[in-house]
């Protein structure tokens, strides 16, 4: 079996035998967990874990965007201005930033499993409670709490996916997991268009809270810990051996686990490791790219329906605009993942940034209110390019950071992205009020131009596939 070998570090003893690919020394047998996972098969059990992680992200994306669909209804029902909801949007995004930062550190210290389950529980309970909110202040508080869970679910789910997937499928698997954010937004848009009109916004949030709680119960029963996380903890090697057998790896009892490929990359652990071993410039560039990209993404999630309604669209048609944005994002992320898996990440990401900026600048030449079809097509195209970039950057994080700091590195990038999304909460309301659609679209285009520059400066891009 590939990846089962002794290491010279295990006492330097001479080989005493070879059994099913496991080299044995006087010190015992050692299993290279990196080779076992990266080069091995992608079994049904592993795919099930990726599916569970993807479901967590679907509900994350759904609960994230639900407030954007509800704001126009709440403005009309409560007779308040759109600016009154900027603190609501900002509170949720602040919670997401804190949740992302804390969840990464938690996942690297205590495990990916509980980080994912805890995140889903938090945002499910808080989102459902919004259905009971009597005023904007309570909604803001509950959105902050929900944000803690929403912010933690995506980076920890992505890390879990990366560590269960063989290297040759990793970019596509992470992409499928993360594109569940716009997929969740599509679901939110579809049932919002039905529920808001017939049952009201309270039922919308009740529904958005109950479904994640059901998923959390499923995760408690079915979701195991990451094998790479377990391999770093000798007291849990017995658990890891049983888990690998469920993944069709025939591992005998009593072996030790090493990770040859990442031993050198993990000379330092913790938050400061993001700036050591030559990773400092890449970390800063990735943070900047996440900041501006999530500013653009959440400006759409939170304010696109409001901007369209401000231009004369009905609430239902404004919701369709965000749904098309998300549909484009799902398709773009899939296509970009396939391209990156073959050609590497640098050129595809830069081209997608160009497409994202160009699509909104072309939209600025269109009268949004008078050319509905052109507007919807432009929003679809913009969502395609922006979400392709956002999703691919998560795969880039999984490549840049080794196992010991992967969750921390990915979550810290998301945390900086959430700061950008907080800025979007106030900037979106301000630019729509001051300049309407043209100012709003200009903000999106400038943000993606900065993302382009940042990603061009990253040195450790995902390489081309070897033939």
C-alpha positions in Angstrom: 0.0 0.0 0.0 1.3 3.4 -1.0 2.4 5.6 1.9 3.2 2.9 4.4 6.9 3.2 5.3 9.4 3.7 8.1 11.2 6.8 8.6 14.9 7.2 9.5 13.8 9.3 12.5 12.4 6.2 14.1 15.6 5.2 15.6 17.5 4.6 12.4 17.1 0.8 12.7 17.6 -1.5 9.8 14.6 -2.9 8.1 13.6 -6.3 9.5 10.7 -7.1 7.1 8.1 -5.9 4.6 4.4 -6.8 5.0 1.7 -5.4 2.7 3.8 -2.3 2.0 4.6 -1.6 5.6 8.2 -1.4 6.3 9.1 -2.8 9.7 12.0 -1.9 11.9 13.0 -2.9 15.4 11.2 0.3 16.5 8.0 -0.8 14.8 6.1 0.3 11.7 5.4 3.8 10.6 2.6 5.0 8.3 3.0 8.1 6.2 -0.4 9.6 6.6 0.2 12.2 3.9 0.9 9.6 1.2 -2.0 7.4 2.4 -4.5 10.2 2.1 -3.0 12.2 -0.8 -2.3 9.3 -3.1 -4.9 6.8 -2.1 -8.4 6.2 -3.4 -11.4 8.6 -2.9 -13.8 6.1 -1.3 -17.5 6.4 -0.7 -17.0 7.0 3.0 -14.7 10.0 2.2 -17.2 11.4 -0.3 -19.9 11.1 2.4 -17.8 13.3 4.7 -17.4 15.9 2.0 -21.1 15.8 1.5 -21.7 16.5 5.2 -19.3 19.4 5.1 -21.0 20.7 2.0 -24.4 20.5 3.7 -23.1 22.6 6.6 -21.9 25.2 4.0 -25.3 25.2 2.2 -27.2 26.1 5.4 -24.4 28.6 6.1 -24.9 30.3 2.8 -28.7 30.2 3.2 -28.7 31.8 6.7 -26.0 34.3 5.6 -28.2 35.8 2.7 -31.6 35.5 4.4 -31.3 38.9 5.9 -30.7 40.5 2.4 -34.1 39.1 1.2 -35.9 40.2 4.4 -34.6 43.8 4.6 -36.9 45.2 1.9 -39.9 43.6 3.6 -38.9 44.8 7.0 -38.3 48.4 5.7 -41.9 48.4 4.4 -43.5 46.7 7.4 -41.8 48.7 10.1 -41.6 52.0 8.2 -37.9 52.6 8.6 -35.0 53.5 6.3 -32.5 51.2 4.7 -29.7 53.0 6.7 -31.3 51.7 9.9 -30.4 48.2 8.8 -26.7 48.9 8.2 -25.9 48.1 11.9 -27.9 44.8 11.5 -25.8 43.8 8.5 -22.6 45.0 10.2 -23.3 43.1 13.4 -23.8 39.8 11.5 -20.6 40.4 9.6 -18.6 41.3 12.7 -19.8 38.1 14.3 -18.6 36.2 11.1 -15.2 37.8 11.4 -14.8 36.8 15.0 -16.3 33.4 14.4 -13.9 32.7 11.6 -10.8 33.8 13.6 -11.8 31.8 16.7 -13.0 28.7 14.8 -9.7 28.3 13.0 -7.7 28.4 16.2 -10.2 26.1 17.9 -10.1 23.6 15.0 -6.3 23.4 15.0 -6.3 22.9 18.7 -9.4 20.8 19.5 -10.4 19.3 16.1 -12.3 20.0 13.0 -15.4 18.0 13.9 -16.5 20.0 17.0 -15.7 23.3 15.2 -18.1 22.4 12.4 -20.8 21.0 14.7 -20.6 23.9 17.1 -20.7 26.5 14.3 -23.9 24.9 12.8 -25.6 24.8 16.2 -24.8 28.5 16.9 -26.1 29.9 13.7 -29.1 27.6 13.6 -30.3 28.7 17.1 -29.7 32.4 16.5 -31.3 32.5 13.1 -34.4 30.8 14.3 -34.6 33.3 17.2 -34.7 36.2 14.8 -38.2 35.1 14.0 -39.2 36.3 17.5 -37.4 39.7 17.3 -39.5 42.7 18.2 -37.2 45.4 16.8 -34.0 46.2 14.8 -31.7 46.2 17.9 -32.7 42.6 18.8 -32.2 41.5 15.2 -28.7 43.1 15.2 -27.8 41.2 18.4 -29.0 37.9 17.1 -27.3 38.4 13.7 -24.0 38.9 15.6 -24.5 35.6 17.4 -25.5 33.9 14.2 -22.5 35.4 12.6 -20.2 33.7 15.0 -21.4 30.3 13.8 -21.7 31.3 10.1 -18.1 32.6 10.2 -16.8 29.4 11.7 -18.6 26.9 9.5 -17.1 27.7 6.1 -13.3 27.6 6.9 -13.6 24.6 9.2 -15.7 22.7 6.7 -13.3 23.6 3.9 -10.4 22.3 6.0 -12.2 19.1 6.8 -12.9 18.6 3.1 -9.2 19.2 2.2 -8.0 16.7 4.7 -10.4 13.9 3.6 -9.7 14.3 -0.1 -6.8 12.9 -2.2 -4.6 15.6 -3.7 -5.7 15.0 -7.3 -9.3 15.8 -6.3 -8.7 18.4 -3.6 -9.3 21.6 -5.5 -12.5 20.4 -7.0 -13.7 19.0 -3.7 -13.0 22.2 -1.9 -14.7 24.1 -4.7 -17.8 22.0 -4.5 -17.9 22.6 -0.7 -17.5 26.3 -0.9 -19.7 26.9 -3.9 -22.5 25.6 -1.6 -22.4 29.2 -0.2 -24.1 30.6 -3.4 -26.1 27.4 -3.7 -27.4 28.1 -0.2 -28.1 31.6 -1.3 -30.1 30.3 -4.3 -32.2 28.2 -1.9 -32.7 31.2 0.3 -33.9 33.2 -2.7 -36.2 30.5 -3.9 -38.0 29.9 -0.7 -37.9 33.5 0.4 -39.9 34.4 -2.7 -42.5 31.9 -1.6 -42.5 32.3 2.2 -42.2 36.1 2.4 -45.2 36.7 0.3 -47.5 34.2 2.0 -46.2 33.6 5.6 -44.0 36.6 6.3 -40.4 37.2 7.4 -40.8 35.6 10.8 -41.6 32.2 9.3 -38.6 32.7 6.9 -36.2 32.9 9.9 -37.9 30.1 11.8 -37.3 27.8 8.8 -33.7 29.0 8.4 -33.1 28.1 12.0 -34.7 24.7 12.3 -33.0 23.1 9.2 -29.4 23.7 10.5 -30.4 22.2 13.9 -31.6 19.0 12.2 -28.3 18.9 10.3 -26.3 19.4 13.6 -28.0 16.3 15.0 -26.9 14.3 11.9 -23.3 15.6 12.2 -23.2 14.5 15.8 -23.9 11.0 14.8 -22.1 10.7 11.4 -19.2 13.2 11.2 -15.8 11.8 12.3 -12.6 13.8 13.1 -10.0 14.7 10.4 -7.4 11.9 9.9 -4.6 14.4 9.5 -5.6 16.1 12.8 -5.6 12.7 14.5 -2.2 11.8 13.1 -0.7 14.7 15.1 -2.0 13.2 18.4 -0.3 9.9 19.4 -3.0 9.3 22.1 -5.6 9.1 19.3 -3.7 6.8 16.9 -6.0 3.9 17.7 -9.0 6.0 16.7 -7.2 7.0 13.5 -6.4 3.4 12.6 -10.1 2.5 12.9 -11.0 5.5 10.8 -8.5 4.7 8.0 -10.0 1.2 7.8 -13.4 2.7 7.2 -11.7 4.6 4.3 -10.5 1.2 2.8 -6.9 1.6 4.1 -5.7 -1.7 5.6 -3.8 -0.4 8.6 -2.7 -2.8 11.3 -2.9 -2.1 15.0 0.0 -0.6 16.8 1.6 1.5 14.0 3.0 5.0 14.4 2.0 7.8 12.1 4.3 10.3 10.3 3.8 12.9 7.6 6.9 13.1 5.4 5.6 15.8 3.1 4.7 18.2 5.8 7.3 17.6 8.5 9.6 20.3 7.0 6.7 22.7 6.5 5.6 22.5 10.2 8.7 23.8 11.9 6.4 26.4 13.5 2.8 26.2 14.6 0.2 28.7 15.8 -0.8 32.1 14.4 2.8 33.4 14.0 3.6 30.5 11.7 1.6 32.3 9.0 4.4 34.8 8.8 7.4 32.4 9.1 9.1 29.9 6.7 8.7 32.3 3.8 4.9 32.6 4.1 4.6 36.2 5.3 4.2 37.9 1.9 1.7 35.3 0.7 -0.3 35.6 3.9 -0.6 39.4 3.5 -1.5 39.2 -0.1 -4.2 36.5 0.6 -5.6 38.6 3.4 -5.9 41.6 1.1 -7.5 39.5 -1.6 -10.1 38.0 0.8 -10.8 41.5 2.3 -11.7 43.0 -1.1 -13.4 39.9 -2.6 -15.7 39.4 0.4 -16.4 43.2 0.4 -17.7 42.7 -3.2 -19.5 39.4 -2.4 -21.3 40.7 0.7 -22.2 44.0 -0.9 -24.2 41.7 -3.3 -25.5 39.4 -0.6 -26.7 42.2 1.7 -27.6 45.1 -0.7 -28.2 43.8 -4.2 -32.0 43.2 -3.7 -32.2 46.6 -2.0 -30.3 48.3 -4.9 -32.6 46.7 -7.4 -35.7 47.7 -5.4 -34.4 51.2 -5.2 -34.2 51.2 -9.1 -37.9 50.3 -9.3 -37.8 46.4 -9.3 -40.4 44.5 -7.3 -39.3 42.7 -4.2 -39.7 39.4 -6.0 -37.7 40.4 -9.1 -35.0 42.0 -6.9 -34.7 38.6 -5.2 -34.4 36.9 -8.6 -31.4 39.2 -9.3 -29.5 37.8 -6.3 -30.6 34.3 -7.2 -29.0 34.7 -10.6 -25.9 36.1 -9.1 -25.6 33.0 -7.0 -26.4 30.7 -9.9 -23.6 32.3 -11.9 -21.3 31.8 -8.9 -22.0 28.1 -8.6 -21.3 27.5 -12.3 -18.2 29.7 -12.3 -16.7 28.1 -9.3 -17.1 24.6 -10.8 -15.5 25.6 -14.1 -12.7 27.5 -12.4 -11.9 24.5 -10.2 -11.6 22.1 -13.2 -9.3 24.6 -14.9 -7.1 25.2 -11.8 -6.8 21.4 -11.2 -5.1 21.2 -14.7 -3.4 24.5 -15.2 -2.7 25.8 -11.7 -4.3 28.8 -9.9 -2.4 31.9 -10.9 -3.6 32.6 -14.5 -7.2 31.4 -14.0 -7.7 33.5 -10.8 -6.3 36.7 -12.5 -8.5 36.2 -15.6 -11.6 35.7 -13.3 -10.7 39.0 -11.5 -10.6 40.7 -14.9 -13.9 39.3 -15.8 -15.5 40.3 -12.5 -14.3 43.9 -12.9 -15.2 44.1 -16.6 -18.8 42.8 -16.0 -19.8 45.5 -13.5 -18.2 48.3 -15.6 -20.2 47.1 -18.6 -23.3 47.1 -16.4 -22.6 50.7 -15.5 -23.3 51.6 -19.2 -26.8 50.1 -18.9 -29.9 51.7 -17.5 -30.7 49.1 -14.8 -34.4 50.0 -14.6 -35.1 50.0 -18.3 -33.0 47.0 -19.4 -34.0 44.2 -17.1 -32.7 41.3 -19.2 -29.3 43.0 -19.7 -29.1 43.7 -16.0 -29.9 40.2 -15.0 -27.4 38.8 -17.5 -24.7 41.1 -16.1 -25.4 40.1 -12.5 -25.2 36.4 -13.5 -21.8 37.1 -15.2 -20.5 39.1 -12.3 -21.5 36.4 -9.8 -19.8 33.8 -12.0 -16.4 35.5 -11.9 -16.5 36.8 -8.3 -17.6 33.6 -6.7 -15.1 31.6 -8.9 -12.3 33.8 -7.3 -13.7 33.5 -3.8 -14.0 29.7 -3.9 -10.7 29.1 -5.6 -8.9 31.2 -2.9 -10.0 28.7 -0.3 -8.3 26.0 -2.2 -5.3 28.3 -2.5 -5.2 28.6 1.3 -5.3 24.8 1.6 -2.2 24.6 -0.7 -0.2 27.4 1.0 -0.7 26.3 4.6 0.4 22.9 6.0 -1.9 20.7 8.3 -0.7 22.2 11.6 -1.8 25.7 10.6 -4.2 25.0 7.8 -7.4 25.8 9.7 -5.8 28.8 11.3 -4.5 30.1 7.9 -7.8 29.6 6.1 -9.8 31.0 9.0 -7.6 34.1 9.4 -8.0 34.8 5.7 -11.8 34.5 6.1 -11.6 36.8 9.2 -9.9 39.5 7.1 -12.5 38.9 4.5 -15.2 39.4 7.1 -13.7 42.8 7.9 -14.2 43.7 4.2 -17.8 42.4 4.5 -18.4 44.6 7.5 -17.2 47.6 5.5 -19.6 46.6 2.7 -22.5 46.8 5.2 -22.1 50.5 5.6 -20.5 51.2 2.2 -23.4 49.5 0.4 -26.1 51.6 2.1 -24.1 54.8 1.6 -23.3 54.4 -2.1 -26.8 53.3 -2.9 -28.2 56.3 -1.1 -25.7 58.7 -2.6 -25.3 57.5 -6.2 -27.7 54.7 -6.9 -26.9 51.7 -9.1 -23.9 53.3 -10.8 -22.0 54.1 -7.6 -22.8 50.6 -6.2 -21.5 48.9 -9.3 -18.3 51.1 -9.3 -17.6 49.9 -5.8 -17.8 46.3 -6.9 -15.5 46.9 -9.9 -12.8 48.7 -7.9 -12.8 46.0 -5.2 -12.2 43.2 -7.8 -9.4 45.2 -9.4 -7.6 45.2 -6.1 -8.1 41.5 -5.7 -6.4 41.0 -9.1 -3.3 42.8 -7.9 -3.2 41.0 -4.6 -3.5 37.5 -6.2 -0.8 38.4 -8.8 1.6 38.9 -5.8 1.0 35.5 -4.3 4.1 33.3 -4.8 2.8 29.9 -3.7 0.0 29.4 -6.2 -1.4 25.9 -6.9 1.0 24.4 -9.6 0.0 22.9 -12.9 -0.9 19.2 -12.8 1.9 16.9 -13.8 1.3 14.8 -16.8 
